[in-house]
């Protein structure tokens, strides 16, 4: 009997389809996994921004997690934005209850404009209770600064901060350097086993970058579910994101920050 790797995404819903649960499902499916989802919040948003957020009751979040994990037995879990203590508690309790598979956490703590999206108390509780249950945490530069108290501005500083965070929280850490200046991108991974890896590539100029972080973390989770070692899972995840950005840079979807394109060669019924 055939079985696809099952990846569970625990995140918010983006009704415009560019980020959150929707981006995760597209990514997991495009990479050959089976996507399951737990919705933590319903957002009112489009390519121009987020207008409203409705948080689901914690008992509904908990029920979704239990229903999926107890039956489908996911091979990896990706966790997105958590911005309240009640949702955090039920996620942590469920992870402790159902044992461990690879867990990738994309800590959406700071917006692209630099606005803090979480209360300081929630961030501290995430560091205390969630980080020890994760396999990989994927902060961007601003989030790495919040977590470490140091603002890394070079690949060397990113490597130092990643190693410090990995040692402190006992998890692998990937610091995303997408906001560094220049024509080259640079992400730095410090694996919990002590290995340090730098991933560089040519920057793809595009206004359609909505959901990039969601896509990367989901792609890495999918590769971990397939048995890739951490460094190769990150490498493969970054390669997929690069292809999705390149495929989507000419898209005209919405009037603002458009999405990546997850299926560059979709089937079509057009004649």
VMD Tcl script that draws the C-alpha trace (Angstrom):
set ca {
  {0.00 0.00 0.00}
  {1.43 3.36 -1.03}
  {2.02 6.02 1.61}
  {3.12 9.59 1.12}
  {5.03 11.45 3.85}
  {2.49 13.29 5.98}
  {3.27 16.85 7.06}
  {1.04 18.72 9.49}
  {0.95 22.51 9.32}
  {-0.25 24.37 12.42}
  {-0.77 27.98 11.36}
  {-3.20 30.73 10.47}
  {-5.38 30.87 7.36}
  {-4.66 33.45 4.64}
  {-7.83 33.93 2.61}
  {-5.82 35.42 -0.28}
  {-3.90 32.16 -0.60}
  {-0.36 33.53 -0.46}
  {0.85 32.64 3.02}
  {-0.07 30.65 6.11}
  {-1.91 27.35 5.81}
  {-2.59 27.88 2.12}
  {1.08 28.36 1.23}
  {2.01 25.40 3.40}
  {-0.46 23.05 1.71}
  {0.74 24.12 -1.74}
  {4.38 23.63 -0.80}
  {3.93 20.24 0.84}
  {1.84 19.00 -2.08}
  {4.24 20.31 -4.73}
  {7.09 18.43 -3.05}
  {5.25 15.12 -2.94}
  {3.97 15.09 0.62}
  {0.46 14.79 2.04}
  {-0.60 18.02 3.75}
  {-2.77 18.09 6.85}
  {-3.63 21.32 8.64}
  {-4.62 22.80 11.97}
  {-5.95 26.36 11.71}
  {-5.11 28.58 14.67}
  {-6.62 31.80 13.34}
  {-8.64 33.11 10.41}
  {-7.25 36.30 8.91}
  {-8.88 38.92 6.73}
  {-6.04 39.80 4.37}
  {-4.90 40.17 0.81}
  {-1.72 41.22 -0.98}
  {-2.12 44.73 0.48}
  {-2.03 43.65 4.11}
  {-3.88 42.15 7.07}
  {-7.12 43.83 8.10}
  {-8.48 41.56 10.84}
  {-7.56 38.40 12.74}
  {-9.99 36.02 14.44}
  {-8.31 33.57 16.83}
  {-9.95 30.17 17.11}
  {-10.80 28.99 20.64}
  {-7.98 26.92 22.14}
  {-10.22 23.87 22.54}
  {-10.87 23.90 18.78}
  {-7.14 24.16 18.04}
  {-6.47 21.34 20.48}
  {-9.20 19.18 18.95}
  {-7.81 19.64 15.45}
  {-4.30 18.66 16.57}
  {-5.52 15.57 18.39}
  {-7.70 14.49 15.47}
  {-4.84 14.71 12.98}
  {-1.97 13.35 15.08}
  {-3.88 10.45 16.62}
  {-5.07 9.20 13.23}
  {-2.68 10.34 10.50}
  {0.57 10.08 12.52}
  {2.45 12.89 10.73}
  {6.08 12.42 9.75}
  {6.86 16.09 10.39}
  {5.13 19.15 11.81}
  {5.49 22.77 10.72}
  {4.33 25.50 13.11}
  {3.65 29.06 12.00}
  {2.59 32.21 13.80}
  {1.54 31.85 17.45}
  {0.55 35.14 18.99}
  {-1.31 34.25 22.18}
  {-0.59 32.16 25.25}
  {-3.73 29.99 25.04}
  {-2.89 28.69 21.57}
  {0.73 28.17 22.60}
  {-0.26 26.06 25.61}
  {-2.43 23.61 23.65}
  {0.25 23.21 20.96}
  {2.94 22.49 23.56}
  {0.70 20.05 25.43}
  {-0.12 18.19 22.23}
  {3.53 17.91 21.18}
  {4.44 16.53 24.59}
  {1.54 14.09 24.57}
  {2.04 12.60 21.15}
  {5.80 12.15 21.11}
  {8.32 13.58 18.71}
  {8.72 13.78 14.98}
  {10.68 16.57 13.26}
  {9.13 19.92 14.23}
  {9.97 23.09 12.27}
  {8.92 26.38 13.86}
  {8.81 29.60 11.82}
  {8.70 32.23 14.59}
  {6.69 35.05 13.04}
  {7.55 37.60 15.71}
  {8.45 40.73 13.73}
  {6.79 42.07 10.57}
  {8.72 43.05 7.45}
  {8.39 46.67 8.51}
  {9.92 45.89 11.92}
  {6.67 45.88 13.93}
  {6.66 43.48 16.91}
  {3.82 40.97 16.43}
  {3.98 39.28 19.85}
  {3.90 40.36 23.44}
  {7.22 39.97 25.24}
  {5.64 37.50 27.69}
  {4.53 35.23 24.83}
  {8.01 35.27 23.31}
  {9.52 34.28 26.65}
  {7.05 31.43 27.05}
  {7.77 30.20 23.50}
  {11.48 30.13 24.30}
  {10.84 28.28 27.55}
  {8.24 25.70 26.51}
  {8.14 25.35 22.70}
  {11.77 25.64 21.60}
  {12.85 22.48 23.49}
  {10.25 20.51 21.49}
  {11.42 21.75 18.09}
  {13.93 20.29 15.65}
  {14.54 23.54 13.77}
  {13.69 27.21 14.35}
  {13.85 29.59 11.36}
  {14.07 33.26 12.48}
  {14.78 36.11 10.09}
  {17.34 38.76 11.04}
  {14.93 40.86 13.09}
  {13.60 37.80 14.94}
  {17.13 36.58 15.61}
  {17.82 39.96 17.18}
  {14.74 39.64 19.41}
  {15.76 36.15 20.50}
  {19.43 36.88 21.07}
  {19.60 40.57 21.96}
  {22.18 40.99 19.19}
  {21.54 42.26 15.65}
  {23.51 40.13 13.17}
  {24.44 42.11 10.05}
  {26.99 39.85 8.35}
  {27.20 36.11 7.59}
  {29.85 35.77 10.28}
  {27.65 37.44 12.88}
  {24.69 35.31 11.75}
  {26.78 32.16 12.29}
  {27.76 33.30 15.78}
  {24.19 34.12 16.78}
  {22.84 30.88 15.27}
  {25.35 28.85 17.27}
  {24.50 30.72 20.48}
  {20.75 30.25 20.01}
  {21.19 26.58 19.12}
  {23.22 25.94 22.24}
  {20.86 27.92 24.47}
  {17.63 26.38 23.25}
  {18.90 22.91 22.24}
  {17.51 23.03 18.72}
  {18.90 23.63 15.24}
  {18.66 27.26 14.11}
  {18.44 28.66 10.58}
  {18.86 32.44 10.43}
  {17.41 33.82 7.20}
  {19.37 36.72 5.74}
  {16.91 37.78 3.08}
  {17.02 41.39 4.25}
  {20.78 41.74 3.97}
  {21.77 44.29 1.30}
  {23.34 43.29 -1.99}
  {22.75 40.96 -4.91}
  {23.53 37.80 -2.96}
  {21.34 36.02 -0.42}
  {22.80 34.31 2.62}
  {21.16 32.00 5.17}
  {23.09 30.36 8.00}
  {22.24 27.04 9.67}
  {23.68 25.83 12.92}
  {22.63 22.22 13.41}
  {22.23 20.85 16.91}
  {24.94 18.27 16.20}
  {27.38 21.17 15.92}
  {27.59 21.52 12.16}
  {27.48 25.03 10.67}
  {26.40 25.66 7.08}
  {26.21 28.80 4.95}
  {23.85 28.90 1.97}
  {24.49 31.63 -0.56}
  {22.76 32.38 -3.84}
  {21.95 35.08 -6.35}
  {19.08 37.31 -5.25}
  {15.97 37.11 -7.42}
  {14.39 40.55 -7.66}
  {10.62 40.30 -7.33}
  {7.74 42.15 -5.69}
  {5.92 38.84 -5.26}
  {7.40 37.51 -2.03}
  {4.28 37.01 0.10}
  {4.57 33.73 1.99}
  {8.31 33.16 1.49}
  {8.96 32.23 5.12}
  {5.95 29.91 5.27}
  {7.07 28.24 2.07}
  {10.64 27.69 3.22}
  {9.71 26.21 6.59}
  {7.12 23.91 4.99}
  {9.58 22.79 2.33}
  {12.19 21.95 4.97}
  {9.60 20.08 7.05}
  {8.59 18.06 4.00}
  {12.17 17.06 3.25}
  {12.73 16.12 6.90}
  {9.59 13.96 6.69}
  {11.21 12.22 3.73}
  {14.28 11.41 5.77}
  {16.69 14.11 4.58}
  {19.43 15.08 7.08}
  {19.03 18.62 8.40}
  {21.62 20.34 6.18}
  {20.27 18.68 3.01}
  {16.66 19.42 3.98}
  {17.52 23.12 4.32}
  {19.43 23.08 1.04}
  {16.51 21.42 -0.78}
  {14.01 23.77 0.86}
  {15.95 26.83 -0.26}
  {16.23 25.44 -3.79}
  {12.45 25.00 -3.93}
  {11.82 28.54 -2.66}
  {14.19 29.92 -5.29}
  {12.26 28.15 -8.04}
  {8.93 29.36 -6.64}
  {10.16 32.97 -6.48}
  {11.53 32.81 -10.03}
  {8.30 31.29 -11.32}
  {6.20 33.95 -9.59}
  {8.13 37.14 -10.26}
  {6.07 38.01 -13.35}
  {2.72 37.15 -11.75}
  {0.00 39.76 -11.57}
  {-2.07 38.60 -8.61}
  {-3.39 41.42 -6.46}
  {-2.19 44.99 -6.18}
  {0.48 44.55 -3.53}
  {2.99 41.95 -2.37}
  {1.95 39.00 -4.51}
  {2.54 35.28 -3.83}
  {5.17 32.85 -5.00}
  {4.20 30.37 -7.71}
  {4.32 26.80 -6.42}
  {3.47 24.99 -9.64}
  {5.50 26.44 -12.52}
  {4.12 23.93 -15.01}
  {0.50 23.31 -13.99}
  {-1.87 21.25 -16.07}
  {-4.30 23.37 -18.04}
  {-7.56 22.76 -19.87}
  {-6.94 25.65 -22.26}
  {-6.81 24.75 -25.94}
}
mol new
graphics top color blue
foreach p $ca { graphics top sphere $p radius 0.5 }
foreach p [lrange $ca 0 end-1] q [lrange $ca 1 end] { graphics top cylinder $p $q radius 0.2 }
display resetview
